[in-house]
């Protein structure tokens, strides 16, 4: 699933929500313009940026053009985890190559102690890096399995169900209780809305979302973790 800033609306009576989506695959989006600071964008600016209607959504022709431009809303390659590729990725990087060169030089001049130490550091780096990347790949694989196969969107002012891969920038996506979110969200209206983010953040309890909350300054990652 691609990284997609969205907008979401939750109806008071039916406990349903609607979401305006954006994507970041091949052309400029808010994420491309602001990078990791895209959460600072207001609802109005997000709506205007993607030329969408919060009440009617996109028309079918525009949605088709956006899908052709951005590509499917997914995580990309669906292939399995390759341990060999992970190990190769860990070995062939600048820092490890410097260690390999140093190790070769140390053994060439018969400095066995230095060579042994460098060999140990080399092996430890590759081992730890491989374990970490393997776990990250497993997490991504789990996310793919949990991805919603379908999404409800507003197209031409009508509530329809489409494959989640066809969600495009500017779509208004309808969410009800218990649904799997088909993409990243930008809330614009919600009532008692909470999201289970345990797989992403490790938080054991659902996280309440406040659409009225707008950040005005960049929040450091360390500060977020300590808060």
C-alpha positions in Angstrom: 0.0 0.0 0.0 1.4 3.4 -0.9 1.9 6.2 1.6 -1.2 8.2 1.2 -2.4 11.3 3.2 -6.2 11.2 3.3 -9.1 13.1 4.7 -11.8 11.4 6.8 -15.4 12.3 7.8 -17.5 10.4 10.3 -21.2 10.8 10.3 -22.9 11.4 13.7 -25.8 9.0 13.3 -24.4 6.1 11.2 -20.9 6.0 12.7 -19.6 6.0 9.1 -16.7 8.1 7.9 -15.4 9.5 4.7 -11.8 10.0 3.7 -10.0 12.1 1.1 -6.9 10.3 -0.1 -3.6 11.3 -1.6 -0.7 9.3 -2.9 3.1 9.6 -3.4 4.3 7.4 -6.2 5.4 9.2 -9.3 4.2 12.8 -9.2 4.2 15.6 -6.6 2.0 15.2 -3.6 1.9 16.9 -0.2 4.4 14.4 1.1 6.7 15.2 -1.8 6.5 18.9 -1.1 6.7 18.8 2.7 8.3 15.4 3.3 7.7 14.2 6.8 6.1 17.5 7.7 2.9 16.9 5.7 0.9 16.5 8.9 1.1 20.3 9.2 -1.2 20.8 6.2 -4.7 22.1 7.1 -7.9 20.4 5.9 -8.6 23.3 3.5 -5.1 23.2 2.0 -5.2 19.4 1.6 -8.6 19.7 -0.2 -7.5 22.4 -2.5 -4.2 20.7 -3.2 -6.0 17.6 -4.5 -8.9 19.5 -6.1 -11.5 17.3 -4.5 -15.0 17.8 -3.0 -15.6 16.7 0.5 -19.3 16.1 -0.3 -19.2 14.5 -3.7 -15.7 13.1 -4.1 -14.1 12.7 -7.5 -15.8 12.1 -10.8 -15.1 8.7 -12.4 -13.0 10.1 -15.3 -10.7 12.1 -13.0 -10.3 9.0 -10.7 -9.3 6.9 -13.8 -6.7 9.5 -14.9 -5.3 9.7 -11.3 -5.0 5.9 -11.1 -3.1 5.9 -14.4 -0.8 8.6 -13.2 -0.1 7.4 -9.6 -0.4 3.7 -10.0 -2.1 1.2 -7.6 -2.5 2.0 -3.9 -0.3 -0.9 -2.6 3.0 -1.7 -1.0 4.6 -2.6 -4.3 6.4 -5.9 -4.8 4.4 -8.8 -3.5 7.3 -11.3 -3.5 8.4 -13.2 -0.4 11.2 -12.4 2.0 14.6 -13.3 0.6 17.2 -13.9 3.3 20.0 -14.0 0.6 19.0 -10.5 -0.7 18.9 -9.2 2.9 22.4 -10.5 3.6 23.7 -9.1 0.3 22.2 -5.8 1.1 23.9 -5.8 4.5 27.3 -6.8 3.1 27.5 -4.4 0.2 27.3 -1.0 1.8 30.0 1.6 2.4 30.7 1.0 6.1 30.9 -2.8 5.7 33.2 -2.5 2.7 35.5 -0.3 4.6 35.7 -3.0 7.3 36.4 -5.6 4.7 39.2 -3.6 3.1 40.7 -3.0 6.6 40.4 -6.7 7.4 42.2 -7.7 4.2 45.0 -5.2 4.9 45.4 -6.4 8.5 45.7 -10.0 7.4 48.0 -9.0 4.5 50.5 -7.5 6.9 50.0 -10.4 9.4 48.4 -8.3 12.1 46.4 -11.2 13.3 44.9 -9.4 16.4 43.6 -6.4 14.5 42.4 -8.6 11.7 40.5 -10.8 14.1 38.9 -7.8 15.8 37.8 -6.3 12.5 36.5 -9.7 11.4 34.4 -9.9 14.6 33.0 -6.4 14.1 32.3 -7.2 10.4 30.4 -10.4 11.3 28.5 -8.7 14.2 27.4 -5.8 12.0 26.1 -8.1 9.2 24.4 -10.4 11.7 22.6 -7.6 13.6 21.7 -5.7 10.5 20.3 -8.9 8.9 18.1 -9.7 11.9 16.7 -6.1 12.0 16.0 -6.0 8.3 14.4 -9.5 8.4 12.1 -8.4 11.2 11.2 -5.2 9.2 10.4 -7.3 6.2 8.2 -9.6 8.3 6.3 -6.5 9.6 5.8 -5.3 6.0 4.6 -8.7 5.0 2.1 -8.7 7.9 0.8 -5.3 6.8 0.2 -6.6 3.3 -1.9 -9.4 4.7 -3.9 -7.0 6.8 -4.5 -4.6 4.0 -8.2 -4.1 3.2 -9.1 -5.7 -0.1 -11.9 -3.2 -0.8 -12.7 0.4 0.0 -15.9 2.4 0.0 -15.5 5.8 -1.8 -17.6 8.7 -3.0 -17.5 8.8 -6.8 -19.7 11.2 -8.7 -21.5 11.8 -5.4 -22.4 8.1 -5.0 -21.2 5.6 -2.3 -19.6 2.7 -4.2 -17.2 -0.1 -3.3 -13.9 -0.5 -5.2 -10.7 -2.5 -4.8 -8.5 -0.8 -2.3 -5.7 -0.6 -4.9 -7.9 1.8 -6.9 -8.0 4.5 -4.1 -6.4 7.6 -5.6 -5.4 11.1 -4.4 -8.5 13.1 -3.7 -10.8 10.2 -3.1 -13.4 10.4 -0.3 -13.3 7.0 1.4 -16.1 5.9 3.7 -15.0 4.1 6.9 -17.3 2.3 9.4 -16.5 0.7 12.7 -14.3 -2.4 12.4 -13.0 -1.5 8.9 -9.4 -1.8 8.0 -8.1 1.6 6.8 -7.2 1.3 3.1 -4.6 4.1 3.3 -3.1 6.8 5.5 -5.7 9.3 6.7 -6.3 13.0 6.9 -9.3 13.5 9.2 -11.7 16.3 8.6 -14.6 15.3 10.7 -15.0 12.4 13.2 -17.0 11.3 16.3 -15.4 9.0 18.9 -13.0 7.8 16.2 -10.2 5.5 17.4 -7.6 3.4 15.4 -5.8 0.3 16.4 -2.2 1.0 15.6 -0.6 -1.9 17.6 1.1 -3.4 14.6 2.7 -0.1 13.6 3.6 1.5 17.0 3.2 -1.3 19.6 0.5 0.6 21.5 -1.8 -1.8 23.2 -4.9 0.5 23.2 -6.6 2.1 20.3 -5.6 5.7 19.7 -8.2 8.5 19.6 -8.1 10.7 16.6 -9.1 14.4 16.7 -9.8 16.0 13.3 -9.8 19.5 14.9 -6.2 19.1 16.0 -3.9 21.0 13.7 -0.1 21.1 14.3 1.6 24.4 13.7 5.2 23.3 14.2 7.4 20.4 13.4 7.4 17.8 16.3 10.8 16.0 16.7 10.6 12.2 16.7 12.4 12.0 20.1 9.8 14.3 21.6 7.0 12.2 20.2 8.5 9.1 21.7 9.0 10.6 25.1 5.6 12.2 25.3 
